[in-house]
Amino acid sequence: MPVPIKTGTVLRSRYQVSKIIGQGGMGCIYLAEDLRLEGRLCAVKEVEYDRALPEEMLLEARNQFQREATILARLDHPNLPKVSDFFSVRDRDYLIMDFVPGKDLRQLIMEARQEKTFIPEEKVLDWAKQIANALKYLHSQENPILHRDIKPGNLKLTPNGLVKLVDFGLVKMLAPGEVTITVLQGQGTALYTPLEQYGGDSGHTDARSDIYAFGGTLYHLLTNDPPVNVRDRFLNPGSLPRIREINPDVSGRTERAVQWALQLHPEDRPKDIDALLKALFVEDAPITQPFRSDRLQPKLIQKSEKILLFLAGGLMVISFLFTLLRNF
């Protein structure tokens, strides 16, 4: 775990660290004051790399940070914090973003649960429109940008009612030809992570991966319960309760749309944010795939069987060699 910066430290002769507001395996997020612009607060995202990485890989990772931070700094959308600066200090890289005041949606879920009530569907759908607008903007860039860590804790509700997707920690760029490039390494949060995102940068994630996490976030907001981990759903297809079983006040239309987004197989989800928005807000909008949690199983089971056969064969060879050596 990286050692946090001390309170009062001034980075780049400009950003004075006030406190830690988030922490992860690759560094912290700090609240800082911009000493050049009086009264301006900013969020400082810190990235410290694995010191065990070979020197050439470390250099490439840091060059990649510079390239992708440049792209993030060009983004301008009301539901995204503005990235205003980035730089390096010794073995750490930093991304400077606007500080977003207010509570995150995870806190609002916890408050609703404590009060034994649910956040009204109308309010959740208003937030959904705003989140969808941000995702549509990201996915519509010349090289589409994936967030890969959409969850209630990464969504902040400002005092004026604006929802902002605040953490760019796991953003990915989709380069031409569907090649994925990681901006800041990470796998996402397990409860909201689609099955295809496990295993890292395999090149198989696209906009529908964000749609799954978006659906999981809406599920949590409407039920006060996080969605069942996708790996558990794969093993037990009936383990994800329907939304209206938990919160009967939610409309059937919203339930169907969210469950569509939570399909295990990407091809069974909405193809893009517009399709999901239509399902959420247009009465009787067609959903091209029914809610099925077992579609992915045949492919994955077949792949798993091949892996098991390979491992079994390897063990037999090792056992045979061990026997030969022992006899020798």
C-alpha positions as CSV (number, residue, x, y, z in Angstrom):
1,M,0.0,0.0,0.0
2,P,1.5,3.4,-1.0
3,V,2.5,5.8,1.8
4,P,0.1,8.7,1.7
5,I,1.3,12.3,1.3
6,K,1.4,14.3,4.5
7,T,-1.2,17.0,5.1
8,G,0.1,20.4,4.1
9,T,2.4,19.0,1.3
10,V,2.4,21.3,-1.7
11,L,2.6,19.5,-5.1
12,R,4.1,21.3,-8.1
13,S,4.3,24.5,-6.1
14,R,0.6,24.8,-6.5
15,Y,-1.7,22.1,-4.9
16,Q,-1.7,22.0,-1.1
17,V,-2.9,18.7,0.2
18,S,-5.7,19.0,2.9
19,K,-6.7,15.4,3.5
20,I,-7.3,12.0,2.0
21,I,-10.8,11.5,0.5
22,G,-10.2,8.1,-1.0
23,Q,-7.6,5.3,-1.0
24,G,-6.8,2.3,-3.1
25,G,-4.0,-0.1,-4.0
26,M,-2.3,2.3,-6.5
27,G,-2.5,5.5,-4.4
28,C,-4.8,8.0,-2.8
29,I,-7.2,10.7,-3.8
30,Y,-6.6,13.9,-1.9
31,L,-8.6,17.1,-1.3
32,A,-6.3,20.0,-2.1
33,E,-6.4,23.7,-2.4
34,D,-5.2,25.4,-5.6
35,L,-2.8,28.1,-4.3
36,R,-2.9,30.0,-7.6
37,L,-6.7,30.3,-7.6
38,E,-8.0,31.4,-4.2
39,G,-10.9,29.3,-2.9
40,R,-10.6,26.6,-5.6
41,L,-10.6,23.1,-4.3
42,C,-9.5,20.1,-6.4
43,A,-9.3,16.4,-6.2
44,V,-5.8,15.0,-6.7
45,K,-5.6,11.4,-8.0
46,E,-2.3,9.7,-7.2
47,V,-0.9,6.8,-9.1
48,E,2.1,4.8,-7.7
49,Y,3.3,1.9,-9.8
50,D,4.3,-1.5,-8.8
51,R,8.0,-1.3,-8.0
52,A,8.6,-4.9,-9.0
53,L,7.8,-4.0,-12.7
54,P,10.7,-4.3,-15.1
55,E,12.1,-0.9,-16.0
56,E,10.8,-0.9,-19.6
57,M,7.3,-1.8,-18.4
58,L,7.4,1.0,-15.8
59,L,8.5,3.5,-18.4
60,E,5.7,2.4,-20.8
61,A,3.1,2.7,-18.0
62,R,4.2,6.2,-17.2
63,N,4.3,7.2,-20.9
64,Q,0.8,5.8,-21.2
65,F,-0.4,7.8,-18.2
66,Q,0.8,11.0,-19.9
67,R,-0.9,10.1,-23.2
68,E,-4.2,9.2,-21.7
69,A,-4.2,12.0,-19.2
70,T,-3.9,14.4,-22.1
71,I,-7.0,12.9,-23.7
72,L,-8.9,13.1,-20.4
73,A,-8.0,16.8,-20.0
74,R,-9.8,17.5,-23.3
75,L,-13.2,16.2,-22.0
76,D,-15.8,18.7,-21.2
77,H,-19.2,17.5,-20.0
78,P,-21.5,18.8,-17.1
79,N,-21.8,15.3,-15.6
80,L,-18.0,14.7,-15.5
81,P,-15.4,16.5,-13.3
82,K,-13.0,18.6,-15.4
83,V,-9.4,17.3,-15.5
84,S,-7.3,20.4,-15.4
85,D,-3.7,19.2,-14.9
86,F,-1.4,16.2,-14.6
87,F,2.2,15.8,-13.7
88,S,4.8,13.5,-12.1
89,V,6.7,13.8,-8.8
90,R,9.5,11.2,-8.6
91,D,7.9,7.8,-8.8
92,R,4.3,8.9,-8.7
93,D,1.9,10.4,-11.3
94,Y,-0.9,12.8,-10.4
95,L,-4.2,13.8,-12.1
96,I,-5.9,17.0,-11.0
97,M,-9.7,17.2,-11.2
98,D,-12.4,19.6,-10.0
99,F,-13.5,18.6,-6.5
100,V,-17.2,17.7,-6.5
101,P,-19.0,18.5,-3.3
102,G,-22.0,16.5,-2.0
103,K,-22.8,13.0,-1.1
104,D,-22.1,10.0,-3.2
105,L,-25.0,7.7,-4.2
106,R,-23.8,4.9,-2.0
107,Q,-24.3,7.2,1.0
108,L,-27.9,7.9,-0.1
109,I,-28.5,4.1,-0.4
110,M,-27.3,3.6,3.1
111,E,-29.5,6.3,4.4
112,A,-32.5,4.9,2.7
113,R,-31.7,1.4,4.1
114,Q,-31.4,2.8,7.6
115,E,-34.7,4.6,7.3
116,K,-36.2,1.3,5.9
117,T,-37.4,3.0,2.8
118,F,-36.4,3.2,-0.9
119,I,-35.1,6.0,-3.0
120,P,-38.1,7.0,-5.2
121,E,-38.0,5.5,-8.7
122,E,-38.6,9.0,-10.2
123,K,-35.5,10.3,-8.6
124,V,-33.4,7.3,-9.6
125,L,-34.5,7.7,-13.2
126,D,-33.5,11.4,-13.2
127,W,-30.1,10.4,-12.0
128,A,-30.1,7.6,-14.7
129,K,-30.6,10.2,-17.4
130,Q,-27.6,12.2,-16.2
131,I,-25.3,9.2,-15.9
132,A,-26.4,8.0,-19.3
133,N,-25.6,11.4,-20.8
134,A,-22.1,11.2,-19.4
135,L,-21.6,7.7,-20.7
136,K,-22.9,8.5,-24.1
137,Y,-20.5,11.4,-24.3
138,L,-17.6,9.1,-23.3
139,H,-18.6,6.3,-25.6
140,S,-19.1,8.8,-28.5
141,Q,-15.5,10.1,-28.6
142,E,-13.5,9.5,-31.7
143,N,-11.7,6.7,-29.7
144,P,-14.6,5.6,-27.4
145,I,-13.8,5.9,-23.7
146,L,-14.9,3.2,-21.3
147,H,-15.1,4.0,-17.6
148,R,-15.1,0.4,-16.2
149,D,-15.9,1.2,-12.6
150,I,-19.4,2.7,-12.6
151,K,-20.9,2.2,-9.1
152,P,-22.9,4.3,-6.5
153,G,-19.7,5.2,-4.7
154,N,-18.3,6.8,-7.9
155,L,-21.3,9.0,-8.5
156,K,-21.8,12.2,-6.5
157,L,-24.9,14.2,-6.1
158,T,-24.1,17.9,-5.9
159,P,-26.1,20.4,-3.8
160,N,-27.8,21.7,-7.0
161,G,-29.0,18.2,-8.0
162,L,-26.3,17.4,-10.6
163,V,-24.9,13.9,-10.7
164,K,-21.2,13.5,-11.6
165,L,-19.2,10.4,-12.5
166,V,-16.2,11.3,-10.4
167,D,-13.5,8.7,-10.6
168,F,-11.5,8.2,-13.8
169,G,-9.4,5.6,-12.1
170,L,-10.2,2.7,-14.5
171,V,-11.0,4.6,-17.7
172,K,-10.1,2.8,-21.0
173,M,-9.7,4.1,-24.5
174,L,-10.9,2.0,-27.4
175,A,-8.4,2.6,-30.1
176,P,-9.2,1.9,-33.8
177,G,-9.7,-1.8,-34.5
178,E,-11.2,-2.5,-31.0
179,V,-7.8,-2.6,-29.3
180,T,-8.1,-1.6,-25.7
181,I,-5.6,0.6,-23.9
182,T,-5.7,0.9,-20.2
183,V,-5.4,4.4,-18.8
184,L,-5.0,3.5,-15.1
185,Q,-4.9,-0.1,-14.3
186,G,-7.8,-1.8,-12.4
187,Q,-10.5,-4.4,-12.7
188,G,-13.5,-2.5,-11.4
189,T,-15.6,-3.3,-8.3
190,A,-16.7,-7.0,-8.2
191,L,-20.4,-6.4,-7.5
192,Y,-20.8,-4.3,-10.6
193,T,-18.2,-5.9,-12.9
194,P,-19.4,-7.9,-16.0
195,L,-18.0,-11.3,-16.6
196,E,-16.0,-10.3,-19.6
197,Q,-14.1,-7.7,-17.7
198,Y,-12.5,-10.3,-15.4
199,G,-9.0,-11.2,-16.5
200,G,-7.8,-7.7,-17.3
201,D,-7.2,-6.2,-20.7
202,S,-8.2,-9.1,-22.9
203,G,-9.6,-6.7,-25.6
204,H,-13.1,-8.0,-25.1
205,T,-14.7,-5.2,-23.2
206,D,-16.7,-2.5,-25.0
207,A,-19.5,0.0,-24.2
208,R,-21.8,-2.9,-23.1
209,S,-19.4,-3.5,-20.2
210,D,-20.2,0.0,-18.8
211,I,-23.9,-0.8,-19.5
212,Y,-23.7,-3.8,-17.2
213,A,-22.1,-1.7,-14.4
214,F,-24.7,1.0,-15.0
215,G,-27.5,-1.6,-14.7
216,G,-25.9,-2.9,-11.5
217,T,-25.8,0.6,-10.1
218,L,-29.5,1.2,-10.9
219,Y,-30.4,-2.1,-9.4
220,H,-28.7,-1.1,-6.1
221,L,-30.3,2.3,-6.1
222,L,-33.8,0.8,-6.6
223,T,-33.5,-2.1,-4.1
224,N,-30.9,-0.9,-1.5
225,D,-29.2,-4.3,-2.3
226,P,-26.2,-4.6,-4.5
227,P,-26.5,-7.0,-7.5
228,V,-25.2,-10.6,-6.9
229,N,-21.6,-11.0,-7.9
230,V,-21.5,-12.0,-11.6
231,R,-19.4,-15.1,-10.9
232,D,-22.0,-16.3,-8.4
233,R,-24.7,-15.7,-11.0
234,F,-22.8,-17.7,-13.5
235,L,-22.7,-20.7,-11.1
236,N,-26.3,-20.1,-9.9
237,P,-28.3,-18.5,-12.7
238,G,-31.4,-17.9,-10.5
239,S,-29.5,-16.1,-7.7
240,L,-30.3,-12.5,-8.8
241,P,-33.7,-11.5,-7.3
242,R,-36.0,-9.4,-9.6
243,I,-36.2,-5.8,-8.6
244,R,-40.0,-5.8,-7.9
245,E,-39.6,-8.8,-5.6
246,I,-37.6,-6.4,-3.3
247,N,-39.3,-3.1,-4.1
248,P,-42.8,-3.6,-5.6
249,D,-43.2,0.1,-6.2
250,V,-40.8,0.0,-9.1
251,S,-42.5,-0.1,-12.5
252,G,-42.3,-3.2,-14.7
253,R,-40.7,-1.1,-17.5
254,T,-37.8,0.0,-15.3
255,E,-37.4,-3.6,-13.9
256,R,-37.2,-5.0,-17.5
257,A,-34.7,-2.4,-18.7
258,V,-32.4,-2.8,-15.7
259,Q,-32.5,-6.6,-16.0
260,W,-31.7,-6.3,-19.7
261,A,-28.6,-4.3,-18.9
262,L,-27.6,-7.0,-16.4
263,Q,-27.5,-9.8,-18.8
264,L,-24.4,-12.0,-18.4
265,H,-23.6,-12.2,-22.1
266,P,-22.7,-8.8,-23.7
267,E,-24.7,-9.6,-26.8
268,D,-27.9,-9.9,-24.7
269,R,-27.5,-6.4,-23.3
270,P,-28.6,-3.1,-25.0
271,K,-26.2,-2.4,-27.8
272,D,-25.6,1.2,-26.6
273,I,-26.8,3.8,-24.1
274,D,-29.5,5.0,-26.4
275,A,-31.1,1.6,-26.5
276,L,-31.0,1.4,-22.7
277,L,-32.5,4.9,-22.4
278,K,-35.3,4.0,-24.7
279,A,-36.1,0.8,-22.6
280,L,-36.1,2.9,-19.5
281,F,-38.3,5.8,-20.6
282,V,-40.4,4.7,-23.6
283,E,-43.5,2.7,-22.7
284,D,-43.5,-0.7,-24.3
285,A,-40.1,-0.2,-25.9
286,P,-38.9,-3.5,-27.4
287,I,-36.2,-5.4,-25.5
288,T,-34.5,-7.6,-28.1
289,Q,-33.4,-10.3,-25.6
290,P,-35.3,-11.7,-22.7
291,F,-33.8,-11.7,-19.2
292,R,-31.8,-14.9,-19.3
293,S,-28.9,-15.6,-17.0
294,D,-27.7,-18.8,-18.6
295,R,-26.9,-17.7,-22.1
296,L,-23.2,-17.4,-21.4
297,Q,-22.9,-20.8,-19.7
298,P,-22.4,-23.1,-22.7
299,K,-19.5,-21.1,-24.1
300,L,-17.8,-20.6,-20.8
301,I,-18.4,-24.2,-19.7
302,Q,-16.9,-25.4,-23.0
303,K,-13.9,-23.2,-22.4
304,S,-13.6,-24.4,-18.8
305,E,-13.7,-28.0,-19.9
306,K,-10.8,-27.4,-22.2
307,I,-8.8,-25.7,-19.4
308,L,-9.6,-28.7,-17.1
309,L,-8.5,-31.2,-19.7
310,F,-5.3,-29.3,-20.3
311,L,-4.5,-29.2,-16.6
312,A,-5.3,-32.8,-16.2
313,G,-3.0,-33.7,-19.1
314,G,-0.3,-31.5,-17.6
315,L,-0.6,-33.2,-14.2
316,M,-0.4,-36.7,-15.9
317,V,2.8,-35.7,-17.7
318,I,4.3,-34.3,-14.5
319,S,3.4,-37.4,-12.6
320,F,4.9,-39.6,-15.3
321,L,8.2,-37.6,-15.2
322,F,8.3,-37.7,-11.5
323,T,7.9,-41.5,-11.5
324,L,10.7,-41.8,-14.1
325,L,13.1,-39.7,-12.1
326,R,12.3,-41.5,-8.9
327,N,13.0,-44.9,-10.5
328,F,16.2,-43.5,-12.1
